[in-house]
Amino acid sequence: MEAVTNGQLTKDGYPWLLKENAPRMLIEALKLYGVKEKVGSENNPEILAWAKETGLKQYNADSIPWCGLFVALIAKRAGKPLPKKPLWARDWAKWGEACEPELGCILVFERGTGGHVGLYVGEDLECYHVLGGNQSDMVRVSRLKKDRLLAARNLYLIGKPKNVRKVWLKPTGEVSNNEA
């Protein structure tokens, strides 16, 4: 990982993730920590390249919600299949198998009539700490209220890694109410 990513993870309060022997999707997600969409009508070419890499030709601007695109990319890079409509966050609620929220699993949240999807990195009493794309227009960890959770899913092709577990964290950082 680049020094910028290391510094940003430390600044955001998650430096321990750099030493974690995490599930593969979480490792792939951490490599993209800090990627931001462009403001206005411009697009970040890196985010558009993710659409090409995943074969999602209908995605053509980073102003379109891209949390599902981000999860599709890390799933593909981790060698996992994609759901039928990976850009639609709520479609991830049908992916893999239902599980308890734990390190590296996919969490799907209610967001109006739409949804939001990201990866569990921990929790406090009120919120899940979620690593995802399109969180304040970037890849980062945000706190999302537990009562918004629709589904927790995982898919282990070889077996569940030994360190997959609940991670209890301090309730620091503002709570996200509308990821975009």
N, C-alpha and C positions, 0 to 999 in steps of 0.2 A: 504494500500500500504506500501511496505517496505521503510525504511529510505533511501536506496540507490536510489530508484525511485524518492522520494521526492527531494533529493539532486540533482539528474541529471536533473529533470524537472526545478528546480530553476537555475541550472548552464546553461541550454540551453535557459533560458529566458521565460519559460512557467509555472511559479509557480501558476498562476491564475487557471490553469486547475484542480488543486487539489481541489478547492473550487466550481467548476462549477457543477451545477445540470444538467449534460449533458445527452444526449440520451444514451441509454443502450450500444450500440455498442462502443461508445467512452469511456464509463466507463470500459468496458471489455478490450479495447485496452490499456488504461492507466495502467492497472494491469500488463501488459507485457513490459512496457517501459524499455528499456535498455538491453533486451535479445539480445545476439550476436550469430552469427554463428561461428563455429570453423574455424581456418585458416588451409589450406591444405586439406589433405584427411580425417581428422577427422570430425565428425559431432556432433552438439549440440544435445544431447538426448531429450532435451525439445522441440526443433523444430520438430524432428522426431515424438515425441509423439503427436504433433498437427495433423500430418497427420493421425495417428491412430484414434484420437478422432473425426476427421471429416470424417473418412472413405475413405480417399484419398490414397489408397494403392500404387498407382503408384509413389508417392513421396517418395524417399528413400535416399536423400542426401541434406544437406543444401547448397551445392554448386550449386544446381538447384535453379533458381529464386523462391523466396518464398513470394513475396508480396501478391499473390492471396491466398496462404495457410493461411497467417496471417489474411486476411480479412474473409476468410471462417471460421476460428476458432472463431473470435469475433462475426460473424453473428450467428453461431451455438449456442454459449454461450448466445447470446441475444435472442434466440428462433426464429430466422428468417430462412427462406429457403435459399438454395444455388442455384446459377445458374447451368446450365448443366455442364460446364467445369470451376469450380472455380479457378483452378490453372492458367488458361489463363486469364491474367489481363483484356484483352479487353472484355471478356465474361461478366464482371461486368457492362458493358455499357448497357446491356439488362435487368439487374436486377431491380426490383422495378419500380419506376416511375421517370421520368425526373423531375429535380428541379433546382432551382437556387443554386449555391454553398452557403452553410450555415453550421453552427456548427453541426458536427457529420455526415454529408452526405458523401457518397462515391464519390470520384473523380477518374476518369479514364484518364490517360495521354498517349500520344503517346511516344514511346521509340523505334525508328527505326521501324522495321516491327512488333515489339512486343508492349508491353505496360507496364504500371505501375498503381497500384491501392492503394489507401490509404484513410484516413478520413480527411475531412476539419476541421482545428482548427482555421483558420483565414486567413487573406490576407493583403497584402499591395498593392500599386498601380501596381507593376510589377509581383508579385508572390502570389501563394497560399501557406500557411503553412500547411503541410500535415503530419499527424501522420500515419506512415506505417511501414511495415516490409521490410527487405532487403534494407534499406536506409543506405548506408555506412556499409552494412553487419550487421545491427542491427535494432531493433525497436526504432524509434526516430522521431522527427519532422524535416522535411527538407523543404526548400523553392523550389518550382517548378514554372517555368515560366507559366504564364497564357495562353500564346499562344500554349502550348502543350496540353491543356485540350481537351479531346474528349467528356466526358460526366460527368454530376453530377446526382446522383441517390439517392433516399431514399425509405424506405419502413416502414411506421408506421402502425403497426397492431392495435393499440388502438386509435391513433390520434397523431397529431404532438405536441411534447412537447412545452410548452409556451416559453422556453428560446432558442429555435432554431432560429438562427438569423445570419446575417453577423457579422463578428468580424474583426475590423480593427486593425492591428498591425504595429509596426515599422518594416522597412525593414532591420532587423539585421540578420546576419548569411549568410554564403555563399550559392549561388544558385546551386542546384543539376542539373546536365545535363545528368547523366546516373546512375540511381539507380541500385545498385547491391552490 
